[in-house]
Amino acid sequence: MTQPCGIDTSVLVRLAVGEPELDFERCVAALRTLVEDHGREVFASNQVIGEAYVAIQHHYRVSDTDARAALINVLTSGLVAPLNGQSVILALRSKGQPGLFDRLIADDYSRVGLQTLTLDRRMASLPGAQRL
């Protein structure tokens, strides 16, 4: 069995925005080689997804909705998957409050059996979260 890989924010941003085009094409080709030719699985952590979400909006002037759609597109493409699975896709598809970061934080804690403690009433509405 081959060892899975984890990408950093620069890779996810490049895949999501497709710019610059030559770097994007090189990145896709390298990932395809890993996945298709070498049978490796490639993952993005919640931290990488959160950082990419902000970077795409800030550096590329992409709206919240479009940034989420771009990330969903990449994370369901077959090249890269969210490390925490389908719950991340659901968080990206969720609208309104609590926001994406709150959802990703609660998701990380729930994965290891921890309850999320918060002072934020909106975040407290998430499963497994409690307002102090």
Buried (B, 14 or more C-beta within 10 A) or exposed (E): EEEEBEBEBBBBBBBBBBEEEEEBEEBBEEBEEBBEEEEBBBBBBBBBBBBBBBBBBEEBEBEEEBBBBBBBEBBBEEBBBBBBEEBBBEBBEBEEEBBBBBBBBBBBBBEEEEEBEBEBEBBBEBEEBEEE
